[in-house]
Amino acid sequence: MLQKALDADPGDPQAELELGLALLRAGKPADALPHLRAGAANAAPDVHLRLAEAYAATGQLENSRRERALYAQARQDALRRAGYPQANMFDQPELERLTLPV
């Protein structure tokens, strides 16, 4: 169904993101990566965490670290915009351990 949505509207970032998340949940991180990347531009910060997970699962550890850092920065920015100027959600060791279930 998600592939049909992409066929009807190629490049739709929401459909790309949903397909990437479905593939990641199905245990296909390598197949998920291009769709997650395509959907990341207009997505919530959590997509960076999913990208980090997919990169780690495919052995791309530097890319995984980069996406975790982008996730942490986006979350901190959101907290600051919400009125928490001293927001510092994660220290580096905590960020390295950060994983969420798919």
All heavy atoms as an XYZ file, in Angstrom:
777
protein
N       0.820     -1.189      0.000
C       0.000      0.000      0.000
C       0.871      1.263      0.000
O       0.583      2.200     -0.713
C      -0.928     -0.017      1.206
C      -1.853      1.160      1.228
S      -3.378      0.878      2.106
C      -2.970      1.434      3.722
N       1.933      1.267      0.815
C       2.818      2.425      0.836
C       3.546      2.584     -0.494
O       3.742      3.705     -0.954
C       3.817      2.300      1.981
C       3.229      2.417      3.375
C       4.250      2.035      4.430
C       2.710      3.820      3.625
N       3.930      1.463     -1.096
C       4.586      1.552     -2.394
C       3.632      2.126     -3.431
O       4.043      2.909     -4.280
C       5.094      0.179     -2.839
C       5.943      0.251     -4.086
C       7.185      1.111     -3.916
O       7.976      0.905     -3.014
N       7.354      2.100     -4.788
N       2.344      1.789     -3.347
C       1.357      2.356     -4.261
C       1.240      3.859     -4.070
O       1.086      4.606     -5.037
C      -0.001      1.686     -4.071
C      -0.068      0.290     -4.625
C      -1.454     -0.291     -4.461
C      -1.500     -1.718     -4.959
N      -2.818     -2.324     -4.821
N       1.311      4.315     -2.826
C       1.262      5.750     -2.555
C       2.455      6.449     -3.191
O       2.319      7.534     -3.755
C       1.229      6.007     -1.046
N       3.633      5.816     -3.126
C       4.818      6.405     -3.756
C       4.721      6.368     -5.278
O       5.189      7.285     -5.947
C       6.074      5.676     -3.303
C       6.618      6.116     -1.954
C       7.791      5.246     -1.549
C       7.016      7.572     -1.978
N       4.129      5.295     -5.800
C       3.950      5.223     -7.258
C       3.022      6.332     -7.744
O       3.232      6.905     -8.801
C       3.382      3.856     -7.660
C       4.385      2.730     -7.443
O       5.595      3.012     -7.297
O       3.947      1.563     -7.398
N       1.999      6.646     -6.943
C       1.041      7.691     -7.311
C       1.637      9.084     -7.160
O       1.302      9.996     -7.916
C      -0.220      7.569     -6.462
N       2.508      9.260     -6.179
C       3.115     10.569     -5.907
C       4.589     10.364     -5.580
O       4.990     10.407     -4.419
C       2.383     11.249     -4.745
C       2.837     12.679     -4.530
O       3.633     13.200     -5.355
O       2.407     13.283     -3.536
N       5.419     10.119     -6.594
C       6.836      9.846     -6.357
C       7.504     10.969     -5.563
O       7.275     12.144     -5.817
C       7.431      9.764     -7.762
C       6.279      9.468     -8.653
C       5.083     10.125     -8.011
N       8.280     10.569     -4.581
C       9.000     11.545     -3.785
C       8.214     12.139     -2.634
O       8.721     13.020     -1.946
N       6.986     11.686     -2.406
C       6.202     12.191     -1.278
C       6.951     11.871      0.014
O       7.123     10.703      0.349
C       4.818     11.551     -1.266
C       4.004     11.926     -0.034
O       4.216     13.024      0.511
O       3.149     11.118      0.378
N       7.410     12.896      0.754
C       8.247     12.632      1.916
C       7.541     11.823      3.006
O       8.160     10.987      3.647
C       8.649     14.011      2.433
C       7.878     14.998      1.661
C       7.240     14.316      0.504
N       6.257     12.027      3.190
C       5.545     11.271      4.230
C       5.438      9.796      3.856
O       5.652      8.926      4.691
C       4.158     11.864      4.482
C       3.451     11.229      5.662
C       4.206     11.418      6.974
O       4.795     12.461      7.234
N       4.217     10.395      7.795
N       5.142      9.515      2.592
C       5.065      8.121      2.143
C       6.439      7.461      2.214
O       6.561      6.294      2.606
C       4.502      8.048      0.728
N       7.472      8.200      1.842
C       8.841      7.680      1.942
C       9.165      7.317      3.388
O       9.695      6.242      3.679
C       9.864      8.706      1.431
C       9.808      8.978     -0.043
C      10.530      7.936     -0.880
O      10.976      6.905     -0.357
O      10.640      8.169     -2.095
N       8.841      8.220      4.296
C       9.120      7.992      5.710
C       8.367      6.777      6.228
O       8.939      5.912      6.895
C       8.748      9.237      6.517
C       8.959      9.151      8.014
C      10.411      8.888      8.353
C       8.479     10.430      8.674
N       7.089      6.679      5.917
C       6.280      5.552      6.391
C       6.795      4.225      5.835
O       6.854      3.227      6.557
C       4.809      5.754      6.028
C       4.153      6.915      6.738
C       4.137      6.764      8.256
O       4.008      5.620      8.750
O       4.254      7.783      8.942
N       7.176      4.211      4.565
C       7.715      2.993      3.979
C       9.043      2.634      4.647
O       9.293      1.467      4.957
C       7.885      3.151      2.469
C       8.441      1.930      1.722
C       7.597      0.688      1.983
C       8.526      2.228      0.228
N       9.880      3.622      4.876
C      11.152      3.368      5.558
C      10.953      2.797      6.948
O      11.634      1.853      7.357
N      10.005      3.348      7.698
C       9.727      2.839      9.046
C       9.186      1.409      8.991
O       9.562      0.567      9.810
C       8.743      3.762      9.766
C       9.293      5.135     10.141
C       8.177      6.026     10.673
C      10.430      5.017     11.139
N       8.320      1.128      8.019
C       7.779     -0.226      7.875
C       8.890     -1.225      7.553
O       8.934     -2.322      8.118
C       6.700     -0.249      6.795
N       9.787     -0.845      6.665
C      10.902     -1.727      6.321
C      11.834     -1.937      7.514
O      12.325     -3.053      7.735
C      11.674     -1.164      5.125
C      10.939     -1.243      3.787
C      11.614     -0.361      2.750
C      10.853     -2.690      3.313
N      12.059     -0.890      8.288
C      12.900     -1.017      9.472
C      12.269     -1.973     10.476
O      12.940     -2.856     11.017
C      13.136      0.365     10.088
C      14.164      0.451     11.205
C      15.531     -0.033     10.748
C      14.259      1.885     11.705
N      10.970     -1.819     10.691
C      10.256     -2.723     11.602
C      10.275     -4.164     11.093
O      10.241     -5.099     11.881
C       8.822     -2.261     11.807
C       8.697     -1.072     12.737
C       7.246     -0.806     13.112
N       6.447     -0.322     12.009
C       6.337      0.950     11.654
N       6.975      1.887     12.317
N       5.587      1.302     10.624
N      10.320     -4.341      9.792
C      10.340     -5.673      9.192
C      11.739     -6.289      9.210
O      11.936     -7.387      8.687
C       9.813     -5.607      7.759
N      12.702     -5.585      9.801
C      14.054     -6.123      9.879
C      14.867     -5.957      8.614
O      15.794     -6.718      8.359
N      14.527     -4.947      7.816
C      15.228     -4.692      6.560
C      15.861     -3.299      6.579
O      15.477     -2.416      5.814
C      14.262     -4.819      5.392
C      13.649     -6.201      5.279
C      12.669     -6.262      4.138
C      12.088     -7.655      4.035
N      11.137     -7.774      2.944
N      16.849     -3.080      7.456
C      17.412     -1.739      7.599
C      18.074     -1.207      6.333
O      17.976     -0.020      6.040
C      18.422     -1.883      8.739
C      18.741     -3.333      8.799
C      17.505     -4.047      8.333
N      18.728     -2.069      5.559
C      19.369     -1.593      4.326
C      18.334     -1.091      3.332
O      18.547     -0.085      2.648
C      20.219     -2.700      3.707
N      17.193     -1.789      3.239
C      16.124     -1.346      2.348
C      15.441     -0.084      2.880
O      14.933      0.730      2.112
C      15.069     -2.446      2.187
C      15.608     -3.668      1.456
O      16.575     -3.521      0.679
O      15.064     -4.763      1.673
N      15.431      0.074      4.195
C      14.770      1.223      4.821
C      15.538      2.522      4.629
O      14.935      3.595      4.528
C      14.583      0.958      6.317
N      16.860      2.434      4.590
C      17.686      3.651      4.573
C      17.324      4.664      3.497
O      17.136      5.845      3.816
C      19.170      3.283      4.476
C      19.805      2.897      5.796
C      21.192      2.292      5.567
C      19.892      4.105      6.715
N      17.208      4.288      2.215
C      16.903      5.333      1.223
C      15.556      6.009      1.462
O      15.407      7.208      1.218
C      16.934      4.607     -0.122
C      16.977      3.159      0.178
C      17.408      2.983      1.603
N      14.590      5.260      1.954
C      13.270      5.835      2.207
C      13.294      6.740      3.436
O      12.666      7.807      3.443
C      12.229      4.722      2.352
C      12.110      3.882      1.122
N      11.527      4.338     -0.044
C      12.549      2.626      0.857
C      11.585      3.400     -0.964
N      12.202      2.346     -0.440
N      14.007      6.325      4.475
C      14.127      7.176      5.661
C      14.844      8.472      5.321
O      14.440      9.551      5.754
C      14.864      6.434      6.775
C      14.107      5.277      7.425
C      15.028      4.505      8.360
C      12.883      5.779      8.166
N      15.917      8.374      4.526
C      16.649      9.593      4.125
C      15.745     10.516      3.316
O      15.744     11.729      3.512
C      17.894      9.226      3.325
C      19.036      8.720      4.176
C      20.333      8.627      3.381
N      20.250      7.687      2.287
C      20.764      6.457      2.300
N      21.401      6.022      3.354
N      20.655      5.675      1.251
N      14.963      9.946      2.400
C      14.082     10.766      1.562
C      12.981     11.431      2.383
O      12.542     12.525      2.063
C      13.457      9.908      0.460
N      12.546     10.776      3.440
C      11.485     11.335      4.269
C      11.965     12.210      5.398
O      11.164     12.855      6.074
N      13.266     12.259      5.615
C      13.808     12.954      6.787
C      13.696     14.471      6.722
O      13.583     15.126      7.756
C      15.272     12.567      6.994
N      13.706     15.038      5.555
C      13.768     16.499      5.430
C      12.625     17.214      6.143
O      12.839     18.226      6.792
C      13.793     16.891      3.958
N      11.431     16.694      6.041
C      10.277     17.377      6.627
C       9.676     16.611      7.795
O       8.529     16.827      8.142
C       9.201     17.578      5.550
C       9.700     18.463      4.437
O      10.357     19.453      4.674
N       9.403     18.083      3.214
N      10.459     15.732      8.387
C       9.921     14.851      9.427
C      10.286     15.348     10.826
O      11.128     16.218     11.003
C      10.460     13.444      9.222
N       9.645     14.745     11.793
C       9.950     15.017     13.199
C      11.376     14.551     13.503
O      11.913     13.689     12.799
C       8.953     14.273     14.081
N      11.968     15.102     14.538
C      13.347     14.727     14.876
C      13.555     13.232     15.083
O      14.652     12.725     14.862
C      13.624     15.491     16.173
C      12.676     16.625     16.163
C      11.459     16.141     15.418
N      12.513     12.513     15.480
C      12.666     11.084     15.746
C      13.136     10.297     14.527
O      13.716      9.216     14.679
C      11.357     10.491     16.262
C      11.024     10.972     17.663
O      11.850     11.687     18.264
O       9.938     10.640     18.149
N      12.924     10.816     13.324
C      13.390     10.093     12.142
C      14.909      9.948     12.174
O      15.454      8.958     11.697
C      12.907     10.741     10.830
C      13.647     12.026     10.540
C      13.060      9.769      9.675
N      15.606     10.916     12.767
C      17.068     10.806     12.863
C      17.459      9.635     13.758
O      18.462      8.966     13.509
C      17.676     12.110     13.377
C      17.539     13.224     12.397
N      18.213     13.260     11.199
C      16.776     14.339     12.431
C      17.882     14.350     10.535
N      17.008     15.024     11.260
N      16.671      9.373     14.770
C      16.934      8.223     15.632
C      16.721      6.926     14.858
O      17.489      5.974     14.995
C      16.025      8.290     16.856
C      16.428      7.439     18.042
C      17.848      7.725     18.490
C      15.456      7.664     19.178
N      15.706      6.880     14.028
C      15.462      5.687     13.210
C      16.562      5.503     12.168
O      16.975      4.382     11.886
C      14.093      5.769     12.535
C      12.959      5.876     13.497
C      12.909      4.679     14.404
N      11.843      4.847     15.361
C      11.927      4.475     16.624
N      13.013      3.902     17.067
N      10.932      4.660     17.439
N      17.004      6.607     11.580
C      18.133      6.522     10.648
C      19.372      5.999     11.367
O      20.097      5.158     10.831
C      18.419      7.893     10.024
C      17.611      8.236      8.792
C      17.671      9.725      8.513
C      18.101      7.452      7.593
N      19.615      6.486     12.576
C      20.762      6.010     13.353
C      20.659      4.507     13.576
O      21.652      3.781     13.458
C      20.835      6.749     14.688
N      19.470      4.042     13.885
C      19.255      2.613     14.104
C      19.541      1.808     12.841
O      20.213      0.771     12.881
C      17.815      2.402     14.562
C      17.471      0.991     14.886
C      16.030      0.851     15.331
O      15.392      1.857     15.710
O      15.542     -0.282     15.292
N      19.026      2.271     11.706
C      19.242      1.562     10.440
C      20.713      1.578     10.047
O      21.255      0.560      9.597
C      18.379      2.184      9.338
N      21.374      2.729     10.218
C      22.801      2.793      9.903
C      23.598      1.844     10.790
O      24.479      1.130     10.313
C      23.334      4.218     10.077
C      23.064      5.135      8.911
C      22.463      6.368      9.107
C      23.436      4.790      7.617
C      22.228      7.230      8.048
C      23.198      5.644      6.551
C      22.599      6.859      6.770
O      22.375      7.700      5.723
N      23.296      1.808     12.077
C      24.011      0.912     12.986
C      23.796     -0.547     12.593
O      24.730     -1.350     12.614
C      23.573      1.158     14.427
N      22.569     -0.884     12.210
C      22.248     -2.262     11.831
C      22.954     -2.690     10.547
O      23.125     -3.886     10.304
C      20.743     -2.437     11.685
N      23.362     -1.726      9.730
C      24.063     -2.049      8.493
C      25.566     -1.779      8.602
O      26.269     -1.762      7.608
C      23.479     -1.257      7.303
O      23.568      0.144      7.569
C      22.039     -1.666      7.033
N      26.034     -1.545      9.834
C      27.466     -1.370     10.067
C      28.018      0.003      9.745
O      29.222      0.205      9.755
N      27.159      0.970      9.489
C      27.604      2.322      9.150
C      27.612      3.175     10.424
O      26.765      4.049     10.621
C      26.678      2.917      8.090
C      26.666      2.117      6.801
C      25.718      2.697      5.803
O      25.829      3.870      5.427
N      24.767      1.883      5.352
N      28.585      2.895     11.292
C      28.588      3.477     12.630
C      28.810      4.984     12.639
O      28.215      5.686     13.456
C      29.616      2.766     13.503
C      29.374      1.260     13.657
C      30.416      0.646     14.586
C      27.968      0.980     14.148
N      29.629      5.497     11.745
C      29.843      6.944     11.709
C      28.557      7.663     11.311
O      28.199      8.684     11.894
C      30.981      7.298     10.757
C      31.372      8.760     10.802
C      31.794      9.228     12.200
O      32.445      8.479     12.936
O      31.443     10.368     12.552
N      27.847      7.130     10.325
C      26.562      7.715      9.943
C      25.563      7.610     11.086
O      24.762      8.519     11.310
C      26.004      7.030      8.697
C      26.755      7.413      7.442
O      27.355      8.472      7.367
N      26.737      6.538      6.459
N      25.593      6.502     11.816
C      24.706      6.330     12.958
C      24.982      7.396     14.017
O      24.054      8.019     14.539
C      24.884      4.932     13.555
O      24.047      4.766     14.672
N      26.253      7.621     14.322
C      26.614      8.666     15.305
C      26.162     10.049     14.832
O      25.658     10.846     15.620
C      28.112      8.646     15.570
C      28.547      7.532     16.485
C      30.000      7.687     16.919
N      30.930      7.227     15.903
C      31.260      5.955     15.693
N      30.724      5.014     16.416
N      32.114      5.625     14.753
N      26.338     10.320     13.542
C      25.925     11.621     12.995
C      24.416     11.814     13.158
O      23.964     12.882     13.589
C      26.312     11.727     11.523
C      25.994     13.101     10.930
C      26.100     13.138      9.418
N      24.996     12.385      8.839
C      25.130     11.360      8.007
N      26.309     10.957      7.618
N      24.062     10.723      7.541
N      23.633     10.794     12.851
C      22.178     10.907     12.973
C      21.738     11.035     14.428
O      20.803     11.764     14.734
C      21.484      9.720     12.306
C      21.612      9.702     10.804
C      20.976     10.903     10.118
O      20.005     11.485     10.641
O      21.447     11.257      9.022
N      22.428     10.353     15.339
C      22.115     10.516     16.764
C      22.382     11.942     17.219
O      21.613     12.507     17.988
C      22.927      9.538     17.604
C      22.422      8.137     17.536
C      23.225      7.233     18.412
N      22.744      5.871     18.282
C      23.241      4.862     18.929
N      24.228      5.037     19.771
N      22.744      3.655     18.756
N      23.479     12.507     16.736
C      23.797     13.891     17.092
C      22.744     14.850     16.520
O      22.335     15.802     17.196
C      25.193     14.262     16.593
N      22.301     14.603     15.282
C      21.248     15.441     14.693
C      19.957     15.319     15.494
O      19.259     16.317     15.708
C      21.000     15.036     13.235
C      22.076     15.433     12.239
C      21.824     14.770     10.892
C      22.153     16.941     12.108
N      19.638     14.117     15.931
C      18.448     13.903     16.757
C      18.548     14.706     18.053
O      17.616     15.433     18.415
C      18.278     12.418     17.062
C      17.250     12.148     18.130
C      15.899     12.250     17.846
C      17.629     11.812     19.425
C      14.944     12.010     18.821
C      16.687     11.575     20.399
C      15.348     11.673     20.101
O      14.410     11.457     21.069
N      19.671     14.579     18.732
C      19.838     15.278     20.009
C      19.742     16.789     19.819
O      19.089     17.480     20.612
C      21.175     14.902     20.637
N      20.361     17.306     18.771
C      20.318     18.742     18.514
C      18.901     19.205     18.209
O      18.441     20.233     18.713
C      21.251     19.119     17.368
C      21.347     20.608     17.132
C      21.915     21.337     18.332
O      22.988     20.993     18.807
N      21.203     22.330     18.839
N      18.183     18.456     17.399
C      16.805     18.834     17.047
C      15.909     18.826     18.282
O      15.063     19.703     18.449
C      16.264     17.891     15.978
N      16.075     17.837     19.149
C      15.273     17.782     20.377
C      15.611     18.955     21.298
O      14.721     19.566     21.895
C      15.484     16.451     21.101
C      15.026     15.234     20.336
C      13.553     15.214     20.129
N      12.907     15.074     21.422
C      11.670     14.700     21.611
N      10.930     14.412     20.582
N      11.148     14.624     22.798
N      16.877     19.265     21.425
C      17.274     20.397     22.267
C      16.743     21.702     21.695
O      16.264     22.559     22.443
C      18.791     20.436     22.413
C      19.301     19.313     23.292
C      20.807     19.251     23.367
O      21.504     19.936     22.634
N      21.308     18.422     24.249
N      16.798     21.859     20.394
C      16.251     23.058     19.759
C      14.751     23.182     20.031
O      14.251     24.268     20.308
C      16.504     23.041     18.248
C      17.967     23.220     17.892
O      18.775     23.603     18.777
O      18.307     22.955     16.722
N      14.038     22.058     19.944
C      12.601     22.075     20.205
C      12.313     22.479     21.651
O      11.385     23.249     21.913
C      11.998     20.709     19.907
N      13.102     21.991     22.586
C      12.915     22.376     23.991
C      13.182     23.863     24.194
O      12.449     24.540     24.912
C      13.828     21.550     24.901
C      13.386     20.124     25.149
C      14.470     19.351     25.897
C      12.081     20.087     25.927
N      14.221     24.368     23.560
C      14.523     25.799     23.685
C      13.388     26.643     23.115
O      13.003     27.648     23.692
C      15.843     26.109     23.001
C      17.030     25.629     23.799
C      18.351     26.089     23.180
N      19.443     25.392     23.821
C      20.078     24.334     23.319
N      19.752     23.875     22.123
N      21.049     23.750     23.977
N      12.855     26.226     21.967
C      11.728     26.960     21.370
C      10.503     26.909     22.272
O       9.682     27.825     22.267
C      11.387     26.393     19.992
C      12.345     26.824     18.903
C      11.803     26.484     17.520
N      11.464     25.081     17.363
C      12.302     24.113     16.996
N      13.561     24.413     16.745
N      11.888     22.868     16.868
N      10.385     25.850     23.058
C       9.241     25.703     23.965
C       9.443     26.451     25.277
O       8.588     26.414     26.151
C       8.985     24.225     24.252
N      10.577     27.138     25.411
C      10.788     27.958     26.600
C      11.711     27.366     27.644
O      11.709     27.802     28.791
N      12.493     26.378     27.287
C      13.464     25.789     28.204
C      14.867     26.119     27.711
O      15.542     25.293     27.117
C      13.274     24.270     28.273
C      11.923     23.864     28.777
C      10.906     23.548     27.880
C      11.661     23.812     30.133
C       9.650     23.184     28.334
C      10.403     23.443     30.595
C       9.409     23.131     29.690
O       8.169     22.770     30.144
N      15.332     27.355     27.963
C      16.593     27.806     27.366
C      17.817     27.034     27.855
O      18.831     26.996     27.165
C      16.686     29.275     27.766
C      15.814     29.394     28.961
C      14.730     28.373     28.796
N      17.761     26.409     29.013
C      18.915     25.669     29.523
C      18.832     24.179     29.177
O      19.516     23.366     29.776
C      19.020     25.842     31.046
C      19.181     27.279     31.494
C      20.414     27.943     30.897
O      21.459     27.319     30.761
N      20.291     29.205     30.525
N      17.994     23.844     28.228
C      17.777     22.438     27.884
C      19.072     21.781     27.429
O      19.761     22.285     26.558
C      16.727     22.328     26.787
N      19.392     20.706     28.053
C      20.511     19.862     27.646
C      20.083     18.436     27.926
O      20.371     17.890     28.977
C      21.789     20.225     28.385
C      22.984     19.490     27.817
O      22.885     18.855     26.783
N      24.100     19.569     28.497
N      19.375     17.853     26.976
C      18.738     16.561     27.203
C      19.726     15.423     27.411
O      19.504     14.550     28.218
C      17.841     16.203     26.023
C      16.589     17.011     25.949
S      15.539     16.434     24.608
C      15.301     14.719     25.029
N      20.805     15.396     26.657
C      21.670     14.231     26.671
C      23.128     14.644     26.825
O      23.585     15.575     26.180
C      21.562     13.453     25.353
C      20.159     13.106     24.978
C      19.560     13.685     23.877
C      19.437     12.202     25.727
C      18.268     13.362     23.530
C      18.141     11.876     25.385
C      17.552     12.452     24.284
N      23.859     13.927     27.665
C      25.300     14.044     27.600
C      25.786     12.994     26.606
O      25.040     12.126     26.174
C      25.942     13.892     28.981
C      25.659     12.548     29.637
O      25.231     11.606     28.937
O      25.861     12.444     30.845
N      27.031     13.040     26.196
C      27.512     12.160     25.126
C      27.397     10.676     25.474
O      26.920      9.899     24.650
C      28.951     12.525     24.747
C      29.426     11.837     23.480
C      28.577     12.191     22.268
O      28.109     13.303     22.128
N      28.369     11.228     21.384
N      27.792     10.223     26.684
C      27.626      8.792     26.964
C      26.163      8.338     26.900
O      25.864      7.257     26.403
C      28.185      8.634     28.380
C      29.130      9.769     28.538
C      28.528     10.894     27.730
N      25.255      9.179     27.386
C      23.844      8.815     27.323
C      23.385      8.752     25.873
O      22.627      7.862     25.492
C      23.002      9.830     28.109
C      21.542      9.465     28.154
C      20.730     10.449     28.981
O      21.290     11.438     29.487
O      19.528     10.212     29.089
N      23.846      9.666     25.058
C      23.463      9.676     23.643
C      23.946      8.408     22.950
O      23.244      7.829     22.129
C      24.052     10.916     22.959
C      23.702     11.129     21.503
C      22.195     11.232     21.326
C      24.384     12.376     20.994
N      25.149      7.937     23.287
C      25.673      6.721     22.682
C      24.829      5.504     23.046
O      24.716      4.562     22.274
C      27.130      6.495     23.102
C      28.099      7.491     22.481
C      28.127      7.398     20.965
O      28.067      6.290     20.407
O      28.222      8.470     20.325
N      24.230      5.510     24.220
C      23.405      4.371     24.662
C      21.970      4.488     24.166
O      21.201      3.536     24.284
C      23.386      4.291     26.188
C      24.704      3.889     26.787
C      24.557      3.629     28.279
N      23.912      4.708     28.997
C      24.543      5.734     29.571
N      25.843      5.833     29.482
N      23.876      6.656     30.225
N      21.610      5.626     23.637
C      20.220      5.907     23.300
C      19.715      4.991     22.196
O      20.230      4.959     21.094
C      20.092      7.361     22.855
C      18.707      7.839     22.512
C      17.802      7.757     23.720
C      18.769      9.259     21.998
N      18.695      4.229     22.500
C      17.987      3.435     21.491
C      16.530      3.392     21.886
O      16.193      3.400     23.066
C      18.523      1.991     21.409
O      18.387      1.376     22.675
C      19.950      1.947     20.936
N      15.684      3.357     20.922
C      14.248      3.232     21.162
C      13.738      2.065     20.332
O      14.222      1.839     19.220
C      13.509      4.509     20.756
C      13.813      5.743     21.578
C      13.066      6.933     21.005
C      13.418      5.542     23.029
N      12.740      1.351     20.827
C      12.189      0.261     20.024
C      11.491      0.800     18.788
O      10.956      1.896     18.792
C      11.191     -0.421     20.960
C      10.890      0.602     22.002
C      12.077      1.511     22.095
N      11.534      0.020     17.742
C      10.885      0.421     16.482
C       9.415      0.101     16.557
O       8.974     -0.851     17.080
C      11.530     -0.310     15.290
C      10.821      0.052     14.003
C      12.979      0.030     15.201
